[in-house]
Amino acid sequence: MIELFQHIVDGVSLGAIYALIALGYTMVYGVLKLINFAHGDVFMLGAMIGWYASARWTSESASPSIFGSIWVTVLAMVFCGVIGFVIERLAYRPLRAAPKINSLITAIGVSFFLEYGGQYLFGPNPRAFGVLPHRPPLSLAGISIGYVDLVTILTSIVLMIVLQRIVFHTRMGIAMRAVSWNPSVAALMGVNIDLVISFTFVLGSVLAAVAGVLYASKYPSVHPLMGLMPGLKAFVAAVLGGIGNVPGAMLGGLLLGLAEQLVSGYTSSSWRDAVAFGILILILLIKPSGLLGRGEAEKV
């Protein structure tokens, strides 16, 4: 039983990271009906900028400071927010009236550009990452809770609450939901469509940056291709919960993290990647709209 609870704690920690990344996918899809496959690479840039900032401007001692950790995370958030804005403005906005397949191909191209641009700037070799202060794990009834896991869970909860407040209790959130429902009608009502879409990209990129710093702290190694698998798994999490549905992305991320940890803990760690795509196949066969999504009729 203790082993089960240990896997649950580890799964919630990993799932919280997937949820933060999945929120970027689901918000962009909800507003623009676009799968931004470059989002996983924005997550990678957040981790790489975190590594660069921690190596240049924070203490390299055995116990980094809380202030240094916050500073590194904020810098990664600002950088990725700018990158998200630039990607939307230069890559996706000119194709907004084009067929969706054009935007999808562009998203894949932007992903490759960020991956190999990252290799050019940072080099292909993995770098050790350690920005959070080192603390001994907490022990509760035989269950070990790592300091990084605790920070990851608490940070993710706070950011998800803030996101819920933004989406459901602010004017910008109302505008985002209006554009998601019907962009043409929203524009007639005075909503600035370009501003809303840019804000959505920036917000999703900021969350991806935090997820990148947390993920690199949990698995302390960063490299330019690190966003590929977490990005794909976060996309699976978004589909699982119901892509376009913010609470669904949170639920999907947590369920996927739990499934990975339970499968790797009770069978073999080599199955942890396969379980994500197995879940994707199952959810597309059984309930394509996702757990919290609603099916929509389409004219053909």
Secondary structure as a PSIPRED ss2 file (coil, helix, strand):
# PSIPRED VFORMAT (PSIPRED V4.0)

   1 M C   1.000  0.000  0.000
   2 I H   0.000  1.000  0.000
   3 E H   0.000  1.000  0.000
   4 L H   0.000  1.000  0.000
   5 F H   0.000  1.000  0.000
   6 Q H   0.000  1.000  0.000
   7 H H   0.000  1.000  0.000
   8 I H   0.000  1.000  0.000
   9 V H   0.000  1.000  0.000
  10 D H   0.000  1.000  0.000
  11 G H   0.000  1.000  0.000
  12 V H   0.000  1.000  0.000
  13 S H   0.000  1.000  0.000
  14 L H   0.000  1.000  0.000
  15 G H   0.000  1.000  0.000
  16 A H   0.000  1.000  0.000
  17 I H   0.000  1.000  0.000
  18 Y H   0.000  1.000  0.000
  19 A H   0.000  1.000  0.000
  20 L H   0.000  1.000  0.000
  21 I H   0.000  1.000  0.000
  22 A H   0.000  1.000  0.000
  23 L H   0.000  1.000  0.000
  24 G H   0.000  1.000  0.000
  25 Y H   0.000  1.000  0.000
  26 T H   0.000  1.000  0.000
  27 M H   0.000  1.000  0.000
  28 V H   0.000  1.000  0.000
  29 Y H   0.000  1.000  0.000
  30 G H   0.000  1.000  0.000
  31 V H   0.000  1.000  0.000
  32 L H   0.000  1.000  0.000
  33 K C   1.000  0.000  0.000
  34 L C   1.000  0.000  0.000
  35 I C   1.000  0.000  0.000
  36 N C   1.000  0.000  0.000
  37 F C   1.000  0.000  0.000
  38 A C   1.000  0.000  0.000
  39 H H   0.000  1.000  0.000
  40 G H   0.000  1.000  0.000
  41 D H   0.000  1.000  0.000
  42 V H   0.000  1.000  0.000
  43 F H   0.000  1.000  0.000
  44 M H   0.000  1.000  0.000
  45 L H   0.000  1.000  0.000
  46 G H   0.000  1.000  0.000
  47 A H   0.000  1.000  0.000
  48 M H   0.000  1.000  0.000
  49 I H   0.000  1.000  0.000
  50 G H   0.000  1.000  0.000
  51 W H   0.000  1.000  0.000
  52 Y H   0.000  1.000  0.000
  53 A H   0.000  1.000  0.000
  54 S H   0.000  1.000  0.000
  55 A H   0.000  1.000  0.000
  56 R H   0.000  1.000  0.000
  57 W H   0.000  1.000  0.000
  58 T C   1.000  0.000  0.000
  59 S C   1.000  0.000  0.000
  60 E C   1.000  0.000  0.000
  61 S C   1.000  0.000  0.000
  62 A C   1.000  0.000  0.000
  63 S C   1.000  0.000  0.000
  64 P C   1.000  0.000  0.000
  65 S C   1.000  0.000  0.000
  66 I H   0.000  1.000  0.000
  67 F H   0.000  1.000  0.000
  68 G H   0.000  1.000  0.000
  69 S H   0.000  1.000  0.000
  70 I H   0.000  1.000  0.000
  71 W H   0.000  1.000  0.000
  72 V H   0.000  1.000  0.000
  73 T H   0.000  1.000  0.000
  74 V H   0.000  1.000  0.000
  75 L H   0.000  1.000  0.000
  76 A H   0.000  1.000  0.000
  77 M H   0.000  1.000  0.000
  78 V H   0.000  1.000  0.000
  79 F H   0.000  1.000  0.000
  80 C H   0.000  1.000  0.000
  81 G H   0.000  1.000  0.000
  82 V H   0.000  1.000  0.000
  83 I H   0.000  1.000  0.000
  84 G H   0.000  1.000  0.000
  85 F H   0.000  1.000  0.000
  86 V H   0.000  1.000  0.000
  87 I H   0.000  1.000  0.000
  88 E H   0.000  1.000  0.000
  89 R H   0.000  1.000  0.000
  90 L H   0.000  1.000  0.000
  91 A H   0.000  1.000  0.000
  92 Y H   0.000  1.000  0.000
  93 R H   0.000  1.000  0.000
  94 P H   0.000  1.000  0.000
  95 L H   0.000  1.000  0.000
  96 R C   1.000  0.000  0.000
  97 A C   1.000  0.000  0.000
  98 A C   1.000  0.000  0.000
  99 P C   1.000  0.000  0.000
 100 K H   0.000  1.000  0.000
 101 I H   0.000  1.000  0.000
 102 N H   0.000  1.000  0.000
 103 S H   0.000  1.000  0.000
 104 L H   0.000  1.000  0.000
 105 I H   0.000  1.000  0.000
 106 T H   0.000  1.000  0.000
 107 A H   0.000  1.000  0.000
 108 I H   0.000  1.000  0.000
 109 G H   0.000  1.000  0.000
 110 V H   0.000  1.000  0.000
 111 S H   0.000  1.000  0.000
 112 F H   0.000  1.000  0.000
 113 F H   0.000  1.000  0.000
 114 L H   0.000  1.000  0.000
 115 E H   0.000  1.000  0.000
 116 Y H   0.000  1.000  0.000
 117 G H   0.000  1.000  0.000
 118 G H   0.000  1.000  0.000
 119 Q H   0.000  1.000  0.000
 120 Y H   0.000  1.000  0.000
 121 L H   0.000  1.000  0.000
 122 F H   0.000  1.000  0.000
 123 G C   1.000  0.000  0.000
 124 P C   1.000  0.000  0.000
 125 N C   1.000  0.000  0.000
 126 P C   1.000  0.000  0.000
 127 R E   0.000  0.000  1.000
 128 A E   0.000  0.000  1.000
 129 F C   1.000  0.000  0.000
 130 G C   1.000  0.000  0.000
 131 V C   1.000  0.000  0.000
 132 L C   1.000  0.000  0.000
 133 P C   1.000  0.000  0.000
 134 H C   1.000  0.000  0.000
 135 R C   1.000  0.000  0.000
 136 P C   1.000  0.000  0.000
 137 P C   1.000  0.000  0.000
 138 L E   0.000  0.000  1.000
 139 S E   0.000  0.000  1.000
 140 L E   0.000  0.000  1.000
 141 A C   1.000  0.000  0.000
 142 G C   1.000  0.000  0.000
 143 I E   0.000  0.000  1.000
 144 S E   0.000  0.000  1.000
 145 I E   0.000  0.000  1.000
 146 G C   1.000  0.000  0.000
 147 Y H   0.000  1.000  0.000
 148 V H   0.000  1.000  0.000
 149 D H   0.000  1.000  0.000
 150 L H   0.000  1.000  0.000
 151 V H   0.000  1.000  0.000
 152 T H   0.000  1.000  0.000
 153 I H   0.000  1.000  0.000
 154 L H   0.000  1.000  0.000
 155 T H   0.000  1.000  0.000
 156 S H   0.000  1.000  0.000
 157 I H   0.000  1.000  0.000
 158 V H   0.000  1.000  0.000
 159 L H   0.000  1.000  0.000
 160 M H   0.000  1.000  0.000
 161 I H   0.000  1.000  0.000
 162 V H   0.000  1.000  0.000
 163 L H   0.000  1.000  0.000
 164 Q H   0.000  1.000  0.000
 165 R H   0.000  1.000  0.000
 166 I H   0.000  1.000  0.000
 167 V H   0.000  1.000  0.000
 168 F H   0.000  1.000  0.000
 169 H H   0.000  1.000  0.000
 170 T C   1.000  0.000  0.000
 171 R H   0.000  1.000  0.000
 172 M H   0.000  1.000  0.000
 173 G H   0.000  1.000  0.000
 174 I H   0.000  1.000  0.000
 175 A H   0.000  1.000  0.000
 176 M H   0.000  1.000  0.000
 177 R H   0.000  1.000  0.000
 178 A H   0.000  1.000  0.000
 179 V H   0.000  1.000  0.000
 180 S H   0.000  1.000  0.000
 181 W H   0.000  1.000  0.000
 182 N C   1.000  0.000  0.000
 183 P H   0.000  1.000  0.000
 184 S H   0.000  1.000  0.000
 185 V H   0.000  1.000  0.000
 186 A H   0.000  1.000  0.000
 187 A H   0.000  1.000  0.000
 188 L H   0.000  1.000  0.000
 189 M C   1.000  0.000  0.000
 190 G C   1.000  0.000  0.000
 191 V C   1.000  0.000  0.000
 192 N C   1.000  0.000  0.000
 193 I H   0.000  1.000  0.000
 194 D H   0.000  1.000  0.000
 195 L H   0.000  1.000  0.000
 196 V H   0.000  1.000  0.000
 197 I H   0.000  1.000  0.000
 198 S H   0.000  1.000  0.000
 199 F H   0.000  1.000  0.000
 200 T H   0.000  1.000  0.000
 201 F H   0.000  1.000  0.000
 202 V H   0.000  1.000  0.000
 203 L H   0.000  1.000  0.000
 204 G H   0.000  1.000  0.000
 205 S H   0.000  1.000  0.000
 206 V H   0.000  1.000  0.000
 207 L H   0.000  1.000  0.000
 208 A H   0.000  1.000  0.000
 209 A H   0.000  1.000  0.000
 210 V H   0.000  1.000  0.000
 211 A H   0.000  1.000  0.000
 212 G H   0.000  1.000  0.000
 213 V H   0.000  1.000  0.000
 214 L H   0.000  1.000  0.000
 215 Y H   0.000  1.000  0.000
 216 A H   0.000  1.000  0.000
 217 S H   0.000  1.000  0.000
 218 K H   0.000  1.000  0.000
 219 Y C   1.000  0.000  0.000
 220 P C   1.000  0.000  0.000
 221 S E   0.000  0.000  1.000
 222 V E   0.000  0.000  1.000
 223 H C   1.000  0.000  0.000
 224 P C   1.000  0.000  0.000
 225 L C   1.000  0.000  0.000
 226 M C   1.000  0.000  0.000
 227 G C   1.000  0.000  0.000
 228 L H   0.000  1.000  0.000
 229 M H   0.000  1.000  0.000
 230 P H   0.000  1.000  0.000
 231 G H   0.000  1.000  0.000
 232 L H   0.000  1.000  0.000
 233 K H   0.000  1.000  0.000
 234 A H   0.000  1.000  0.000
 235 F H   0.000  1.000  0.000
 236 V H   0.000  1.000  0.000
 237 A H   0.000  1.000  0.000
 238 A H   0.000  1.000  0.000
 239 V H   0.000  1.000  0.000
 240 L H   0.000  1.000  0.000
 241 G H   0.000  1.000  0.000
 242 G C   1.000  0.000  0.000
 243 I C   1.000  0.000  0.000
 244 G C   1.000  0.000  0.000
 245 N C   1.000  0.000  0.000
 246 V H   0.000  1.000  0.000
 247 P H   0.000  1.000  0.000
 248 G H   0.000  1.000  0.000
 249 A H   0.000  1.000  0.000
 250 M H   0.000  1.000  0.000
 251 L H   0.000  1.000  0.000
 252 G H   0.000  1.000  0.000
 253 G H   0.000  1.000  0.000
 254 L H   0.000  1.000  0.000
 255 L H   0.000  1.000  0.000
 256 L H   0.000  1.000  0.000
 257 G H   0.000  1.000  0.000
 258 L H   0.000  1.000  0.000
 259 A H   0.000  1.000  0.000
 260 E H   0.000  1.000  0.000
 261 Q H   0.000  1.000  0.000
 262 L H   0.000  1.000  0.000
 263 V H   0.000  1.000  0.000
 264 S H   0.000  1.000  0.000
 265 G H   0.000  1.000  0.000
 266 Y H   0.000  1.000  0.000
 267 T C   1.000  0.000  0.000
 268 S C   1.000  0.000  0.000
 269 S H   0.000  1.000  0.000
 270 S H   0.000  1.000  0.000
 271 W H   0.000  1.000  0.000
 272 R H   0.000  1.000  0.000
 273 D H   0.000  1.000  0.000
 274 A H   0.000  1.000  0.000
 275 V H   0.000  1.000  0.000
 276 A H   0.000  1.000  0.000
 277 F H   0.000  1.000  0.000
 278 G H   0.000  1.000  0.000
 279 I H   0.000  1.000  0.000
 280 L H   0.000  1.000  0.000
 281 I H   0.000  1.000  0.000
 282 L H   0.000  1.000  0.000
 283 I H   0.000  1.000  0.000
 284 L H   0.000  1.000  0.000
 285 L H   0.000  1.000  0.000
 286 I H   0.000  1.000  0.000
 287 K C   1.000  0.000  0.000
 288 P C   1.000  0.000  0.000
 289 S C   1.000  0.000  0.000
 290 G C   1.000  0.000  0.000
 291 L C   1.000  0.000  0.000
 292 L C   1.000  0.000  0.000
 293 G C   1.000  0.000  0.000
 294 R C   1.000  0.000  0.000
 295 G C   1.000  0.000  0.000
 296 E C   1.000  0.000  0.000
 297 A C   1.000  0.000  0.000
 298 E C   1.000  0.000  0.000
 299 K C   1.000  0.000  0.000
 300 V C   1.000  0.000  0.000
